Amino acid sequence: MPKRGPAPRTPGARTPKQRAGAAAEDAAERHLSASGCRVLARNARYREGELDLVVRERDVVVFVEVRLRASERFGGALASVDVYKQKRLARAAQRWLAEHFAERWPACRFDVVTVDGSGTIDWIRDAFAT
């Protein structure tokens, strides 16, 4: 008797987790736009990784990682952006910059926007600074 696996997914259908993540990105985008940022890109995908949002705040290009967490149980949303994830984001950001700025790259930084289960948004600027 053949094994039964998960039911085939309908192309384009999204899981509840994917829908929740997209809603968190929508909320982050609205929050950043209301704060004066101009959205340059969303979900820029590269082999190196994905950039959730790329925005311009004054003269700075900001690469924004959006994190949704239902609880702080495992360290919360910010703790989930570990060193490995930071390196992937940096490589993807370099790729994005190379595509959009041929001559000279602008000032850049990496921010994290966290959205918790109640919809509270926290914007951590320069999140990877040491």
Residue, then its C-alpha position, 0 to 999 in steps of 0.5 A: m500500500p502506498k504511503r500517504g503524504p500531505a495533501p497537495r497544495t493549490p498553487g498560490a494558496r497560502t498557509p495561515k502562517q504565511r498569511a500572518g507573516a504577510a499581514a505583519e509585513d503590511a503593518a510594518e510597511r504602513h508604520l514605516s510609511a507613516s513615519g516618513c519612510r519611502v518603500l523602495a522594495r518588498n520581498a526582494r528574493y535572492r539566492e542569498g536570502e530575502l529582504d522583507l522591506v527596503v525603505r529610504e529614510r532621508d538619505v539612508v537606505v534601510f533594510v528591514e527584517v519584519r518578525l512576527r511572534a505570538s509570544e516571547r517564549f523563545g526570546g521574542a522576535l528580535a532574538s530570532v534574527d541570529v548571526y546566521k540570519q544577519k549574514r544572509l540579510a547582509r549578502a542579500a542587501q549587497r546584491w540589492l545595492a549592486e542592482h540599484f546603485a552601480e556607482r556609489w552605494p548610499a549610507c545603509r543600515f539594518d532595522v528590525v520591525t517586530v509585530d507581536g500577537s496583539g499587533t503591537i509594532d516595535w521598530i528597532r533601528d540599527a538593530f545589528a550594530t555592535 
